[in-house]
C-alpha cells in the first residue's frame, strides 16, 4: 500500500528534499539524511506505508530491526561514532522509519537529543554519492 502524499512511499522528488537514496534492504529503503552535521546520519524507511511498529507482524518487526542493526553496523564501521542514537518519529508523515544518528564525543549536540534538522551542514551530490557507495558496499 502506498500513500500518494508520503515522501517514503513516492520516493523521487518528495524524499529528495531531505534524503539521498542509498539502497533497498529486505524491509525498506536506506537514505542519507541530507543534513550531515552528524556525519553518517541515515534513515531506514519501512517498505510499506504503515504508521506504527504495531501495524506489522512480530516477524516483520524483527526483520526491520535486524536491518536497523545492519545499517547501524555499517555506520559504526564507516564513520566511527562514539554512540549512535535512534529515533522513530512521524507525527505528520506517518510512515514507519528509523533515524540512525551517529554522535561524536565533543561534537554537535553530544550529550543531548539530536535535532530533527539543525540545517547546518549539507554536501554536494558527489559527496552524497561517495558516501552512498561506501554504505552500499557494506550493506549489499
N, C-alpha and C positions, 0 to 999 in steps of 0.2 A: 504494500500500500504506500502510495506517495502522496504528499501534500504539495500542491502546486505553489504554495507560498513559502515553503520551507527551503532554506538555503542548502541543507544537507540532503534533502530529497532531490532537489533540482540540480544540485552541483553547479557547474558552469559559473555564470556571472554573479549569481547571488552569493555563493560561497567565496568567490574570488575577491570580494570586498575585504575579507578578513583572513582567508586561508589559501594556502598554496598546496595543490594536490601532491601527495607522495605515492600512495599505493592502496590497493584493496587488500584487506585482511579477510580471514574467514567470516568474521562477524560484522565488518564495517569498513570504513574508509579512513585513512590517516591523512591529516592535513598539517602542514606547518602553520602555526599561528603567525600571521604576518608581523605583528608587533613582537619584536625579538629582544626586549630589554632583559629577558631571561633566556640566554642563548640555548636553543634546542627545544623551546616550548612547542608542543604539538597537541593535536586533538584527535581522538578516535571517535568517530560518529557511527552509531549503530546502523546496520544495513537497512532496517525498516523504520518507518515513521511510527515510533511508539514514544510515549511521554515518560514513562516511569520504568524502573527496573522490575516492578511488579507486573508489568504488562507483557513480560516474556517468561517462558518456562524456566525452571531451575537449570536445565541443561543449557539453554541459550544464554542465560545469565552467567553461568560458569564459563562457557566458551568466550563470552565477551570479556570477562575479567582475565581470562588466560591471555587474550590478545592485548589487553591493557598492560599486563605484566610483561609481555614480549616487547611491546613498544617502549615501556619504561626501561627494560634491559638494554635496548638499543640506545636510548637517550643516555643512560649511565655510561655505556661503553664509549660513545662518541663524544660526549660533552663533559664528562667527569664532574657532575654536580656534587655538592656536599649533601644534598637532600632533594628529593622530588616530592612536590605537592600534587595532590589530585583534587579536581573539582568537577562536580556534576551539577550543572545549572540548567536553566532553561525555563525561566518563569514566563517569558513571552514567546520564545522559539521552542516549543515543546517537542523536541526531538532528542532522544537519549544520546548523550555524548559525554566524553570524559576529557577534561583538560589535564594534560600531563606536563607539569611545570617545573623545570629544573630550578633549584635555588642554590646560590653560591654564598658561602660564608663571607660576610663583609660586602656583599653585592646588593643590588637593588632589592629592597624590601626584605632583606634577610631578617628573620625573627618575627615577621608579621605575615598577615594574609596577603596573597598576591592580588593586585588589582585586575579586574577583568581586562581593561585595555588602558595601560598607562600612557599610550600614544607618544612614546619617546624614541623608539628605535625601529627603523624599517630598513630592509635590504633591497638590493637590486634583484631583478628577475634572475640574473645569472647566479647571484649568491643563494637565492632560494633554491634554484635548480641544483646547484652543487650540494647543498645541504640535503635536498630530497634524494639525490643519487646515493649519498652515503647511507641514508636511512633505508633506502630500498635494498641496498646490498646486505644490510643487517637483517631486514625483515622478510625478504623473499628467498 
